[in-house]
Amino acid sequence: MTMFFRRMAIVFLSILCLTLCCSCNTTPTSDPSTEDLLVPNNASDFDYDTFEKDGERVIRLIRYKGERTDVVIPDTIEGLPVRILLGVTAQNDNGYTGVVQGVFEDTAIESVYIPSSVSSLGLGTFAHCTKLEQVEFAKDCGITSLNTSDFEGCTALTRIDLSPLTKLKGTYYSFRDCTSLKEIIFPEGMTIIDEGSFLNCSALQSLYLPDSLEKIVKNAFEGCIGIESISIGKNLRLFEPNFSTVIFNSPALKHITFREGTESLDGYALVSITSPVSVEVPASVNVVSGNTFFNYSTMTITFAGDCPKMESEEWLGNVIVRYNPDMMGWDNCDWSAKTGTLTLDPIK
């Protein structure tokens, strides 16, 4: 009997080990996505109404009244798509109806997930949500513009990823006074950053502007005193004489990169810089405007390619130009400084 039990024990242990090995080596056929794990808030957490938009009956959210601080906006309510985060509206003495309170304005929410069904945000949707730390937009979210003050005063927000908003066109004063915001990821396809979009976002440290971006409106980054580095896409044109109020007035600014594909540096691209900065210019640049590098400090500019055509050979400011002497045109470059100094420095 003893030998029998020993043999049975060996068989049992062998089966157990085989089972454990199979279990360890088995992987799920597919990992559930983040979206699959999200539990939408109940419809009862919102005041809402129905609305006819573009021939479709849709849901408009009016006001959040739930207790959850981690909010997942439902994509449907009563079988209808949630399209609009409208807010509370009221009529003034002139008969004009407008939003007087955003859907989540002044609430204690800490995170929010916005589904792809949403296409429109009303005025101040998340304004003054001082505990809001995380905002996630669904892939292919239908939002085309951010409204005035949508995230104004969200002082706990440190990062915003706008890349899912591939149709985004407007950001008018949307992130004003987000004083903890350090990182912004812009969507490729965005062509304009509107006035006051990131006004007084003093914690911003770096900017990577997409190749699609064509224009930055004045005051878009005014008060962003912590920006140290900026990477600029190939289509951005900087023409306005008052560009010191647009982007380059950060006293912390140290480095500017114009990315490959940029063909000309024109207008007032770097007017009124007050901090010592280094500028990287790609080989694709072939024309430089005379006023482009006017500044009030010392600027070091490194050209990667051939000597570009200078529309005015006289520069303004104190500039050190570094270049590769093996590239064409540098051996007979006759640039000079109208005011300040210009030093041509071949890269050894």
PALUM-754419 format. One line per 3 residues: their letters; for each residue x, y, z of C-alpha. Coordinates in nm, 3 decimals, padded with zeros to 5 digits. Example, Ala and Ser with C-alpha at 12.3 -4.5 7.8 and 13.67 -1.06 7.14 Angstrom:
AS> 01.230/-00.450/00.780 | 01.367/-00.106/00.714
//
This chain:
MTM> 00.000/00.000/00.000 | 00.284/00.235/00.081 | 00.431/00.197/-00.268
FFR> 00.084/00.253/-00.421 | 00.035/00.580/-00.235 | 00.386/00.690/-00.331
RMA> 00.309/00.626/-00.699 | -00.025/00.806/-00.670 | 00.146/01.101/-00.506
IVF> 00.400/01.120/-00.789 | 00.123/01.112/-01.051 | -00.072/01.380/-00.863
LSI> 00.232/01.607/-00.837 | 00.310/01.560/-01.206 | -00.044/01.658/-01.306
LCL> -00.033/01.958/-01.071 | 00.297/02.082/-01.214 | 00.171/02.039/-01.571
TLC> -00.144/02.233/-01.488 | 00.053/02.516/-01.329 | 00.290/02.538/-01.626
CSC> 00.002/02.559/-01.872 | -00.162/02.821/-01.658 | 00.155/03.032/-01.643
NTT> 00.211/03.015/-02.017 | -00.145/03.103/-02.113 | -00.202/03.464/-02.223
PTS> -00.536/03.631/-02.285 | -00.633/03.658/-02.650 | -00.670/04.036/-02.617
DPS> -00.611/04.293/-02.348 | -00.914/04.503/-02.264 | -00.860/04.865/-02.360
TED> -00.886/05.145/-02.111 | -01.215/05.248/-02.265 | -01.362/04.899/-02.209
LLV> -01.286/04.924/-01.836 | -01.450/05.262/-01.787 | -01.785/05.267/-01.610
PNN> -01.999/05.558/-01.731 | -02.180/05.775/-01.482 | -02.553/05.717/-01.448
ASD> -02.784/05.950/-01.634 | -02.923/06.057/-01.297 | -02.589/06.226/-01.224
FDY> -02.679/06.497/-01.476 | -02.943/06.748/-01.554 | -02.993/06.718/-01.929
DTF> -03.235/06.778/-02.213 | -03.286/06.668/-02.573 | -03.209/06.887/-02.870
EKD> -03.243/06.872/-03.247 | -02.903/06.918/-03.413 | -02.834/06.867/-03.783
GER> -03.150/06.661/-03.817 | -03.058/06.437/-03.522 | -03.206/06.418/-03.173
VIR> -02.921/06.442/-02.926 | -02.857/06.487/-02.554 | -02.728/06.812/-02.407
LIR> -02.577/06.794/-02.058 | -02.677/07.091/-01.844 | -02.525/07.037/-01.501
YKG> -02.335/06.767/-01.314 | -02.489/06.679/-00.977 | -02.329/06.343/-00.905
ERT> -02.095/06.253/-00.620 | -01.829/06.069/-00.819 | -01.501/06.259/-00.845
DVV> -01.373/06.033/-01.126 | -01.626/06.110/-01.397 | -01.691/05.907/-01.712
IPD> -01.935/06.095/-01.933 | -02.179/05.846/-02.092 | -02.186/05.838/-02.471
TIE> -02.563/05.776/-02.476 | -02.857/05.857/-02.251 | -03.202/05.716/-02.321
GLP> -03.064/05.571/-02.642 | -02.962/05.913/-02.777 | -02.601/06.028/-02.829
VRI> -02.451/06.272/-02.580 | -02.330/06.542/-02.818 | -02.318/06.871/-02.629
LLG> -02.182/06.971/-02.287 | -02.391/07.285/-02.281 | -02.411/07.417/-01.925
VTA> -02.673/07.620/-01.743 | -02.826/07.895/-01.956 | -03.019/08.209/-01.870
QND> -03.174/08.497/-02.058 | -03.056/08.853/-02.001 | -03.258/09.174/-02.015
NGY> -03.204/09.197/-02.390 | -03.353/08.857/-02.450 | -03.018/08.692/-02.526
TGV> -02.975/08.340/-02.392 | -02.624/08.238/-02.290 | -02.436/07.999/-02.065
VQG> -02.398/08.127/-01.710 | -02.244/07.815/-01.556 | -02.049/07.531/-01.716
VFE> -02.161/07.169/-01.678 | -01.882/07.091/-01.428 | -01.783/07.444/-01.330
DTA> -01.672/07.479/-00.967 | -01.726/07.109/-00.890 | -01.482/06.887/-00.700
IES> -01.417/06.636/-00.982 | -01.063/06.498/-01.004 | -01.068/06.326/-01.344
VYI> -01.292/06.316/-01.648 | -01.324/06.096/-01.956 | -01.491/06.257/-02.258
PSS> -01.632/06.004/-02.510 | -01.610/06.028/-02.888 | -01.981/06.112/-02.911
VSS> -01.921/06.462/-02.772 | -01.877/06.727/-03.041 | -01.929/07.054/-02.855
LGL> -01.829/07.214/-02.524 | -02.015/07.511/-02.386 | -01.868/07.813/-02.214
GTF> -01.660/07.730/-01.904 | -01.736/07.356/-01.909 | -01.466/07.271/-01.652
AHC> -01.385/07.621/-01.529 | -01.242/07.649/-01.178 | -01.241/07.273/-01.114
TKL> -00.944/07.322/-00.883 | -00.907/06.949/-00.806 | -00.917/06.833/-01.167
EQV> -00.589/06.648/-01.235 | -00.664/06.431/-01.539 | -00.857/06.489/-01.861
EFA> -00.884/06.215/-02.122 | -01.044/06.253/-02.463 | -01.156/05.941/-02.650
KDC> -00.987/05.861/-02.978 | -01.144/06.049/-03.269 | -01.338/06.270/-03.030
GIT> -01.565/06.492/-03.238 | -01.481/06.820/-03.063 | -01.378/07.085/-03.316
SLN> -01.316/07.377/-03.080 | -01.263/07.447/-02.713 | -01.478/07.727/-02.583
TSD> -01.388/08.032/-02.379 | -01.272/07.939/-02.026 | -01.341/07.566/-02.070
FEG> -01.049/07.479/-01.839 | -00.984/07.821/-01.690 | -00.844/07.810/-01.338
CTA> -00.795/07.431/-01.328 | -00.497/07.481/-01.101 | -00.430/07.110/-01.032
LTR> -00.404/07.018/-01.401 | -00.041/06.942/-01.492 | -00.078/06.780/-01.836
IDL> -00.328/06.792/-02.121 | -00.322/06.562/-02.424 | -00.520/06.718/-02.708
SPL> -00.391/06.478/-02.973 | -00.721/06.283/-03.003 | -00.890/06.607/-03.115
TKL> -00.777/06.576/-03.476 | -01.040/06.826/-03.596 | -00.956/07.091/-03.335
KGT> -00.970/07.445/-03.476 | -01.016/07.680/-03.181 | -00.878/07.721/-02.827
YYS> -00.991/08.075/-02.738 | -00.883/08.149/-02.375 | -00.947/07.781/-02.297
FRD> -00.663/07.719/-02.047 | -00.620/08.063/-01.896 | -00.469/08.057/-01.544
CTS> -00.393/07.683/-01.539 | -00.092/07.766/-01.326 | 00.030/07.406/-01.275
LKE> 00.011/07.304/-01.642 | 00.355/07.180/-01.748 | 00.289/06.983/-02.067
IIF> 00.061/07.022/-02.370 | 00.036/06.770/-02.653 | -00.117/06.934/-02.959
PEG> -00.298/06.741/-03.235 | -00.137/06.719/-03.577 | -00.383/06.896/-03.806
MTI> -00.433/07.192/-03.573 | -00.368/07.515/-03.768 | -00.416/07.795/-03.514
IDE> -00.364/07.863/-03.143 | -00.612/08.133/-03.053 | -00.578/08.446/-02.846
GSF> -00.519/08.391/-02.475 | -00.531/08.012/-02.509 | -00.265/07.951/-02.244
LNC> -00.256/08.291/-02.078 | -00.066/08.284/-01.747 | 00.018/07.913/-01.763
SAL> 00.335/07.996/-01.573 | 00.448/07.635/-01.515 | 00.480/07.548/-01.887
QSL> 00.836/07.433/-01.953 | 00.848/07.331/-02.319 | 00.639/07.347/-02.635
YLP> 00.635/07.114/-02.933 | 00.427/07.285/-03.200 | 00.290/07.054/-03.473
DSL> 00.390/07.085/-03.838 | 00.031/07.170/-03.928 | 00.030/07.485/-03.711
EKI> 00.019/07.802/-03.922 | -00.060/08.083/-03.680 | -00.031/08.179/-03.314
VKN> -00.252/08.473/-03.219 | -00.121/08.744/-02.988 | -00.126/08.680/-02.614
AFE> -00.169/08.306/-02.669 | 00.123/08.234/-02.434 | 00.151/08.564/-02.249
GCI> 00.252/08.513/-01.888 | 00.408/08.172/-01.961 | 00.725/08.278/-01.785
GIE> 00.866/07.928/-01.735 | 00.902/07.819/-02.101 | 01.260/07.707/-02.161
SIS> 01.243/07.537/-02.502 | 01.028/07.558/-02.815 | 01.023/07.326/-03.116
IGK> 00.857/07.485/-03.420 | 00.696/07.300/-03.710 | 00.757/07.373/-04.075
NLR> 00.438/07.573/-04.153 | 00.433/07.830/-03.873 | 00.470/08.187/-03.999
LFE> 00.549/08.463/-03.751 | 00.467/08.798/-03.909 | 00.324/09.021/-03.636
PNF> 00.546/09.310/-03.517 | 00.420/09.263/-03.158 | 00.534/08.904/-03.145
STV> 00.698/08.961/-02.807 | 00.350/08.910/-02.663 | 00.294/08.592/-02.859
IFN> 00.542/08.331/-02.750 | 00.906/08.433/-02.718 | 00.888/08.664/-02.417
SPA> 00.964/08.401/-02.151 | 01.259/08.515/-01.938 | 01.351/08.146/-01.896
LKH> 01.377/08.075/-02.270 | 01.701/07.896/-02.360 | 01.650/07.700/-02.680
ITF> 01.447/07.731/-03.003 | 01.442/07.468/-03.276 | 01.300/07.521/-03.624
REG> 01.235/07.171/-03.755 | 01.332/07.029/-04.095 | 01.098/07.132/-04.373
TES> 01.095/07.499/-04.274 | 01.197/07.693/-04.587 | 01.211/08.053/-04.466
LDG> 01.241/08.250/-04.145 | 01.055/08.570/-04.210 | 00.870/08.855/-04.050
YAL> 00.933/08.907/-03.680 | 00.998/08.548/-03.582 | 01.219/08.615/-03.282
VSI> 01.157/08.979/-03.198 | 01.238/09.115/-02.853 | 01.390/08.808/-02.691
TSP> 01.547/08.919/-02.362 | 01.721/08.598/-02.250 | 02.034/08.439/-02.399
VSV> 01.909/08.169/-02.635 | 02.041/07.917/-02.885 | 01.855/07.868/-03.212
EVP> 01.876/07.563/-03.440 | 01.802/07.629/-03.808 | 01.758/07.327/-04.039
ASV> 01.921/07.278/-04.378 | 01.585/07.333/-04.548 | 01.588/07.707/-04.470
NVV> 01.701/07.913/-04.769 | 01.571/08.266/-04.691 | 01.601/08.479/-04.376
SGN> 01.434/08.817/-04.322 | 01.647/09.101/-04.190 | 01.426/09.163/-03.886
TFF> 01.389/08.801/-03.792 | 01.660/08.789/-03.527 | 01.621/09.129/-03.360
NYS> 01.678/09.080/-02.987 | 01.787/09.246/-02.665 | 02.030/08.981/-02.550
TMT> 02.287/08.742/-02.696 | 02.164/08.484/-02.943 | 02.360/08.191/-03.087
ITF> 02.219/08.062/-03.416 | 02.342/07.737/-03.568 | 02.271/07.683/-03.939
AGD> 02.276/07.320/-04.051 | 02.286/07.383/-04.427 | 02.401/07.623/-04.695
CPK> 02.420/07.995/-04.630 | 02.062/08.120/-04.677 | 01.970/08.433/-04.867
MES> 01.945/08.728/-04.629 | 01.683/08.982/-04.740 | 01.880/09.246/-04.552
EEW> 02.250/09.187/-04.487 | 02.239/09.401/-04.172 | 02.129/09.226/-03.856
LGN> 01.987/09.377/-03.538 | 02.111/09.266/-03.195 | 02.402/09.067/-03.061
VIV> 02.421/08.749/-03.265 | 02.671/08.466/-03.301 | 02.617/08.270/-03.622
RYN> 02.761/07.917/-03.621 | 02.784/07.729/-03.950 | 02.945/07.433/-04.123
PDM> 03.221/07.575/-04.349 | 03.185/07.275/-04.581 | 02.836/07.392/-04.681
MGW> 02.790/07.629/-04.975 | 02.795/08.009/-04.955 | 02.962/08.062/-04.620
DNC> 03.304/08.144/-04.764 | 03.179/08.475/-04.907 | 02.905/08.562/-04.653
DWS> 02.904/08.941/-04.596 | 02.642/08.974/-04.324 | 02.692/09.256/-04.073
AKT> 02.515/09.409/-03.775 | 02.315/09.731/-03.806 | 02.306/09.760/-03.430
GTL> 02.485/09.536/-03.182 | 02.736/09.277/-03.300 | 02.740/08.989/-03.547
TLD> 03.003/08.716/-03.518 | 03.045/08.443/-03.780 | 03.179/08.132/-03.609
PIK> 03.265/07.824/-03.821 | 03.199/07.492/-03.651 | 03.535/07.323/-03.607
//
